[in-house]
Amino acid sequence: MADNKENKPKKGQINIELDEKVAEGTYSNLAIINHSVSEFVVDFVSIMPGTPKSKVKSRIILTPQHAKRLLKALGENIIRFEKAHGEIKDYEQPPIPLNFGPTGQA
């Protein structure tokens, strides 16, 4: 019989599961970010050319501390990506007129 300790997370580790549907991911080419005193709300949208209406595909709500950790983690990963693959070009795009609650930035 196999030792069950192999499947148990070690102290300080978290066992995270990823189901098939979530693993497929959701494409987004626009993030709308709003915040209050206690949370950051990030809405991910997929806007297609010539389509006058788009829907929020996913909403993630973060504490300010987690939002700051996400910013740091993204920055570190972008640095690693660019070292391996070259600079990511940031092409200027005209602002997208949004009819969507309070304005945010992405």
C-alpha positions in Angstrom: 0.0 0.0 0.0 1.3 3.5 -0.9 2.2 5.9 1.8 -0.6 8.6 2.0 1.9 11.2 3.1 2.9 11.6 -0.6 -0.5 13.2 -1.4 -0.6 15.5 1.6 0.9 19.0 1.3 3.9 19.6 3.4 3.7 22.2 6.2 3.4 25.6 4.7 2.3 24.4 1.3 -1.1 24.8 -0.3 -2.7 22.1 -2.5 -4.3 24.0 -5.4 -6.6 22.2 -7.9 -7.2 23.4 -11.4 -10.3 21.9 -13.1 -10.6 21.5 -16.9 -13.0 24.4 -17.5 -10.8 26.9 -15.6 -7.7 25.4 -17.2 -9.0 26.4 -20.7 -8.7 30.0 -19.7 -10.6 33.1 -20.9 -9.2 35.4 -23.5 -9.1 39.1 -22.6 -7.7 42.1 -24.4 -9.0 44.7 -22.0 -8.9 45.1 -18.3 -11.0 47.7 -16.5 -9.7 48.4 -13.0 -11.7 50.2 -10.2 -11.0 50.4 -6.5 -12.5 51.3 -3.2 -10.9 51.7 0.2 -11.1 48.0 0.8 -10.8 46.3 -2.6 -9.6 46.4 -6.2 -12.0 45.1 -8.9 -10.5 43.9 -12.2 -13.0 43.2 -15.0 -11.6 41.3 -18.0 -13.2 42.0 -21.3 -12.8 40.6 -24.8 -13.4 43.3 -27.4 -13.6 42.3 -31.0 -13.2 44.8 -33.9 -16.5 45.8 -35.5 -18.5 44.6 -32.5 -20.4 47.4 -30.8 -21.0 45.5 -27.6 -18.8 43.4 -25.3 -19.4 41.6 -22.0 -17.2 41.2 -19.0 -15.8 37.7 -19.2 -14.4 37.5 -15.7 -14.3 39.7 -12.6 -11.5 39.3 -10.0 -11.8 41.1 -6.6 -8.6 41.6 -4.7 -7.6 43.2 -1.4 -5.3 46.1 -1.8 -2.4 43.9 -0.4 -3.1 41.2 -3.0 -3.4 43.8 -5.8 0.1 45.1 -4.9 1.5 41.5 -4.8 -0.1 40.9 -8.2 1.5 44.0 -9.6 4.9 42.9 -8.3 4.5 39.3 -9.6 3.5 40.6 -13.1 6.4 43.0 -13.2 8.9 40.2 -12.2 7.4 37.8 -14.8 7.5 40.5 -17.6 11.2 41.1 -16.8 11.9 37.3 -17.1 9.8 37.1 -20.3 11.7 40.0 -21.9 15.0 38.5 -21.0 14.1 35.3 -22.8 12.1 36.7 -25.7 13.0 40.3 -26.2 11.1 43.5 -25.3 7.4 43.6 -25.4 6.3 46.4 -27.7 3.6 48.6 -26.2 1.7 50.0 -29.2 -0.4 53.1 -28.5 -4.1 52.5 -29.2 -6.8 55.0 -29.4 -8.9 55.1 -26.2 -11.9 52.8 -26.3 -15.2 54.6 -25.5 -16.8 52.5 -22.8 -20.3 52.6 -21.6 -19.5 50.8 -18.4 -20.0 52.3 -14.9 -17.2 54.4 -13.4 -14.1 54.8 -15.6 -11.0 52.7 -15.0 -7.7 52.1 -16.5 -5.9 49.0 -17.8 
